[in-house]
Amino acid sequence: MSAPQRFLERLPARRGDEPSWVAARRQAGAARFEAIGFPTRRDEEWKYTDVRRIADGDFGLATHADYDRDQFESQRLALDAYQLVFVDGRFNAELSDLEGLPAGASVQPLSQAIDQDAEAIGGSLGRLAGVDFSPFTALSTAFADEGAVIRLAPGTVVEKPISLVMLSRANDVPVMSHPRVLIMAGANSEATVIEHYLGEEEAANFTNVVTEVLLERGAIIDHYKLQEASLSDLHIASIHVDQTRDSRFNSFNLSLGGALVRNDLVADLNAEGAETGYNGLFFVQGRQHVDNHTLVNHNAPRTFSNENYKGILDDRAHGVFNGKVYVKRDAQQIEAYQNNANLLLSDRAEIDTKPELVIYADDVKCSHGATTGQLDEEAVYGLRARGIDEPMARALLTLAFAGEVMEQVKLHAIAERVERAVAGRLPERFNLADLVETAEAVQEA
Amino acid sequence: MLEVKNLHVTVEGKAILKGLDLTVNAGEVHAIMGPNGAGKSTLSAVIAGKDGYEVTQGSILFEGRDVLEMEIEERARAGLLLGFQYPIEIPGVKNIYLLKAALNAARAARGEGEIPAPEFMKLVREKSAEMKMDPSFLQRAVNEGFSGGEKKRNEILQMLVLQPKLAMLDEIDSGLDIDAMKVVAQGVNSLRNADRAILLVTHYQRLLNHIEPDRVHVLVDGRIAKSGDKSLALELESRGYDWVVEESAA
């Protein structure tokens, strides 16, 4: 049996009352996935990322969504948020909390949305992430029956963040999940959505998530993806964004966990005034592998994008950054800025970085740059000259490197958590967490 | 406290210091003056352990310890601090991180525990007020985007927090307007006490109107050509350096 067949064999029997469009798409997804199979390194898009660890695996499907509440409470973000909680892809109603959600905002598990609001979501689900995008979106289309659907009526402003918590459990047999996230932001609506991946330390599951974000005129979405899953988890994600006039999408892609993490970000700026911000930070150690593929399509004049991705790589970790900016013919007066900087803490760490600009218009402002290097030795000396020993000096400078991305993070709880995680994982463990705390205390005093 | 004997230093093969002797006792303020290129900055840089300076002869003792055998950070922890002529920018590292990490490192070297957070907060707020620095500076990256004057004030702030035994200040007055100079001089003067020594490296006498030295040394061609009290600085101000150069050549 081929690898795709082995995966597809796990497809559950479908309920008889499933809407026919859902069944048809599943079949299309399965057929596509079976035909193309898993990508290999011969595929340009997967040149640096080997997915055999996934393809050779045997993953079941979770049979329940239980998760210890105390453990969950100790792990969750210290943040007042509406939250939907999923465990190995299954919805956990007990841990979820949507109390106080404003009228005009609807947040539902996908299963419920399919049952109750098929008409409203049918046209949008899968519109941006078709089965042709990648083998993994095809696989997702075949399997997906759970996830989150967020709909904002025009003018709705959701003040508190909406947190989608995706927990991965340490199972006897590894499982796979294929969550879908669909965000439909009506005209001039605003919300912050967090996808938070975490779980039990021994978890070794496969998550294949697809997120689609549709922004109507003037809508503003801040999207956080915080990857803190176990160091054995395998994670494939794609985020697809469709923007109309004057809409703003801000992505924060913060990746600390996982054995293998691949993120694809695609934003289509389809009308004047649309703006996209891509902010990324990853910190990998051991043999972790993180691959970020980003794409911004400037399909209309006077659209704006700004991208800043930073990577910190230690031990034998491997990072990939492939950032593409595409400016369509006659998409004049666009602005596109891209920056990628990587810090190698070890001689054996590796980064493959490839910024690409493809421009078919002549009146544009674009810049891109990629740097990879070690710490600034002059700065190391500056710290040592004040009595700080060398490992601590290097730790401080590494934290500072990450800080440039974290400064853009508007949610303090996330910035603080990531800063502490970086501080706590530095090669020489000093009391940096304590320093961070003091700095915060002084600021608040 | 500090004893420099027959110090010879080369930079990229070129002899800069050629047999320099200097003794600084606790409680004293010394000014090292001299024409450009005489080796003024080299002296403080060597004591602080900056890269690129080769000591070919001589010794530096600080409280009886062989400074040249100590790591850069050990020197700082022992109480030897250099305020840079061109303060180093440390991208992204907040001032407050540097101050706390440095202070705790010095305390640990003395066998003391970490400073309690409230005490530290009080200390840094007080000292930044003394240097007329807004507390927001504490949250900013060390010297990043600071004006020349802000950088110099920041160097003194570090001294005020870390309380070195020997504070060496290299051209701390360069690039300062008169108001900033007063603030910096006030900061330096507040460091003066019976247990501490201060070594000022300066080209101009004007700083010494604000920080009165006990001893003034004129460095010419890698050696101390003349030493005196503060009146020597005034003489240099009115007569320039040439006469000392000629005298030492004779």
Interface residues (C-beta under 8 A of the other chain):
Chain A: D376 E378 A379 Y381 G382 L383 R384 A385 R386 G387 I388 D389 E390 M392 L396 L397 L399 A400 F401 G403 E404 F430 N431 D434 L435 E437 T438 A439 A441 V442 Q443 A445
Chain B: A48 G49 K50 D51 E71 I72 E73 A76 R77 L81 L82 F84 I88 E89 I90 P91 G92 V93 K94 I96 Y97 L98 K100 A101 A102 N104 A105 A106 A109 E114 A117 F120 M121 V124 R125 P135 L138 Q139 A141 V142 Q158 L162
